[in-house]
Each structure stands twice: as C-alpha cells, then as structure tokens.
C-alpha cells in the first residue's frame, strides 16, 4: 500500500472514531426518581377547605432520545384535582426548547412565575415551564427538549389553596451530574445547555495527526519532483 493511501486511511479512521465517540457520549442515558410527602421529600400546605390533598407524589423519568434530544416524563398524584404545575428550567430556556408536549393541561408558558394569589406560598420566584389549567388528581406530563437534565425545583397547586413543592426549593440547586433518585430533595429538569461534545481522545488525535503529517509529506515530495 502506498504512503498516500496509508495517510488517507489514517485520517479517515480518525474522523470516524471521533464521530462515533461523540455519538456515544450521550446515548443510552436514562434517569428515574421520586419525591413524596410521606417520604419527607415534599413541603405541603393545606387549604382551608377541609378535604385532604395528601399524600402528594411526583415521579420523573428522563431519557436520551435516538436523535440526541431528551424525553421528560413527570407523574404527579394527590387527593384533589391539580390547578397548575410549574417546572424550573434554566433562564436561557425558551418555548423553542420544548416540543411534543402533552398531558391534561389547557395551556403552556415559559417565563418567571412569582409568589402571589395563584402561587400563594411558593417560597420564591421560579423561572420555568408552567402547565396551566390542569385537571384530575393524577397528572401525566411528557415532552421532549434539546436541553439536558440538571437538578432543580417544582411547584404544584390545586384550585382551593393546596400547595406542594420539593423540600430543596429554598436551597441552591446541586451542580453534580444527573443520576437516579434525588439529590438534596431536588428533581431533574431541563438545563439551558444540551449535551456537550466530547474532546477527542489522545489516540484519535494522534491518528489524525499521523494522517495529516503523511498527507503533507506526500504533497511536499510531489512538489519537489515537479
């Protein structure tokens, strides 16, 4: 085999290896977790209407799609109908970052949601997705996003003053990577970034350098002959 062919082959192998490495970096990932009032992971305030809303439970399931996006599933249950569900996102998140959303809600919005008549005892303002005009004692919310999961907060309420949120709401969101379960009473939610591209491994970089060096040597040799 000629030196030219060897150089070209080395370069192509390096390019293929780098592409495969990038594809494998974020594929086959999935995380599940749960928080509840009975397990001590949720803070809860009852309205003044006599009926019980507890126990309140939230389960989440986050999976990497084949196309590189992320599939988010949230299941909530309580003793009374839900009114709305607010899920934190990073501040750079917009409506363009969520698609294929479905569930028993009337409208969806992204923005800053403040404590007030609709979120009476929410500990602080929260930027994120609001699934409004929800119905039923069980919520099944699903959507896809280009944004990878990180740890964050949520708030949920019914129409009669019953409210719940994760106990870590007042704390700083953990910066550790996503995992199964919960970290500091937080849930997984979309970040403002997608999965970062990996840095090529030293072996791949060396193979590419070998290919480029070989190609350069061949060109200089041909130029000298000319």
Order of alpha helices (4+ residues) and beta strands (2+ residues): alpha-beta-beta-beta-beta-beta-beta-beta-beta-beta-beta-beta-beta-beta-alpha
